[in-house]
Amino acid sequence: MRARGAADERRYQFPGGVLVSLRASQRDILRHFDGEYHSLITEADGPPHIEVFAGREISGDLCAAWDVPPHSGRHKTIRWKVALDGFDSTTTKVAYEGAGAMAVSFLQTFYLEPLLRLKFLQVDHALVHGASLIKGDRCVLFPGGSRVGKTTLTLLHAISGNRIQGDNYVIVTSGGEALAFPRRLRIYSDISSTNPRAYERLPARERLRLRMAGLIKSLSFGFANMPRRLRIDEFAPGCLLPRAKIESVYALAPSNGETLSEPQPLTMALLLDRIQEQSRLEAERLAPIIAPYLAAQPESWLHRADSSERHILTRALSGLPAFHLEVPRVSDPEPLVRQIARVAGLEAGDTRRAVST
């Protein structure tokens, strides 16, 4: 893959024009983000919305005057250091020090993607944690956190010959459209039992890697449970649709019950509460380290971020049917997600028809 400019730089242009610059001296960091955002690599000029310096040692002097000076983080045995600057500037900077695949993943999950959520607000878009599946010439939005079946639902929809926009994030415009957020699926070693049809679609080498990951998980008593990161095209080539008008919303929530709940209508206020609660969970590593900056900067636009997001989503989703579904945790999720698909009306009609992009 050819880098833009210097050998250690990549630029990624997200829908809505949000531009991210990544500078990294280590090839594994570049490979990770090229794999995640491969379709977004660009040579676009101009100041980026987010500029990331990754993998280099962060000294106290280098970032001491930044909005967030060097801050250490830890998860299990993984350690990292992060500093941030320019929250109220055109370009927000991130310096990140951390070694290994998991540390690079944390840069993406804990810092870059929550910052992307903020930058999307500045172009009148909202980044929603959820899946988006195509129904006819429109889409059904499924906001929800982890372990509610979003990936299984997305995979089954795709391998059944239907189109999708993603399983984890979707960009919602104020005009009521959903834009695909290009990011690899997180596939765990138990896919052979939880989604055997999708598992059989994978190349032999990927099935072998997943079996090895399952063995490592077992030998580590569940401590090491790293997913394989796979593009949806590896399961169903050509199924990704860049944009579609939103038809309806089904907010998914985990349940301790044994069966899928009946769909309950959601008011706009409750729907937005659910979406924003999940966004706050996604930013739980970022929020505490920027709190001192917010306290010292009462005029910062970050104080208005939640209300801005709420305004965008209100315009986007107003008038659409919205429902709440409680999803139990089951050992065999395929029948359950098929039930979710039926409830949402996804099994009717040919969703492969041409859609304007």
Secondary structure, DSSP 4 states (H G I P E B T S, - for coil): -PPSSSTTEEEEE-TTS-EEEEEESSHHHHHHHHHHSGGGB----S--SEEEEESS---HHHHTTSSEEEEEEEETTEEEEEEEE-TTSSSEEEEEE--SHHHHHHIIIIIIHHHHHHHHHTTTEEEEEEEEEEETTEEEEEE--SSSSHHHHHHHHHHTT--EEESSEEEEETTSEEEE----EEE-TTHHHH-HHHHHHS-HHHHHHHHHHHHHHHHTTTS--PPEEE-GGGTSTT-B-SEEEEEEEEEEEEESSSSPPPPEE--HHHHHHHHHHHHHHHTTTTHHHHHHHHHH-TT-GGGGHHHHHHHHHHHHHTTS-EEEEEEE--S--HHHHHHHHHHTTTTSS-TTS----
